[in-house]
Structures are given as C-alpha cells and as structure tokens.
Amino acid sequence: MAKTFQCSIVTPVAAVFDDQVMYASFPAWDGQHGMMPGQSPLLTRLGVGSLRLDFPPPDGGSRWFLIDGGFAQVQDGSLTLLTEAATPAETLSLQIAEAELAEANARVTKPGEVLAAVERAQQRALAKIALARTMAERGGAI
C-alpha cells in the first residue's frame, strides 16, 4: 500500500497546493474528516476551519491552511479540495482576525444585515483566531 497520496487545493483564482502527503485533516460541513492513503471514494461539502497536511520523511512536518467552504473529493487515491479560499496559517494575524470578529459581531444588530452572511463572517473570524492562536503558541510553527 502507498504511504502517500496526492493532495490538491484549488480556489477560483489559483491552484494553491499540489503535492504528496501522508495525512490530511480537513473541515467538512459535519465535522473534521481525516484521510490516509487507501481512502474510499468520497465527495463532501467543506466547512470553515483548519486543514492540516502531514508530509513524509525525510522533511516531514505539517502545514496548515484556513479553508473557507467548498467541496472535497477523494477519487483514485487522491484528495482534491475545491474551496473559496485557502489561507496559509503562517500568514494569519491574530489582531486582524480579532478585528474581523468584532466587525462581524457589530453587524448582528444592524438593520438590513443578512443573518446568514453575518454568521458566516463570525465563523470565519473564529476559525482564523483559533488557527492564529495555535500558530502563536507554537512559535509560528504548528
């Protein structure tokens, strides 16, 4: 059995990532999903949250992204994530994420705001905060 599989992250504007990984954990609409080589075919809707990719030796290590909805497809032993946005964790700012959450929270009481859009902005800001805090706690490397 293979020890790695191909993982691709594609947004409407760019192919963000395309490489071999040993493990992937991604946010689905119904919770976090994990994938290892040999995974059965799957098609699921993505949620907002953290994507973790683990790499094989000799380099090893992990890379994290903030994923913002879309779809995940496992087919022929590869994982493709089609998402609205995939932000590398190392580019996130805790201060900016906290400001985005404050702005989204302020929109809740404004007349004419679409509640679903406000909730999505809150969810996105909370996911950014969680990932940015984790990065900061580990000295910029997860």
Summary of the structure (lengths in Angstrom):
residues: 142
radius of gyration: 16.1
end to end distance: 28.0
largest distance: 56.8
contacts: 418
relative contact order: 0.17
helix: 28%
strand: 42%
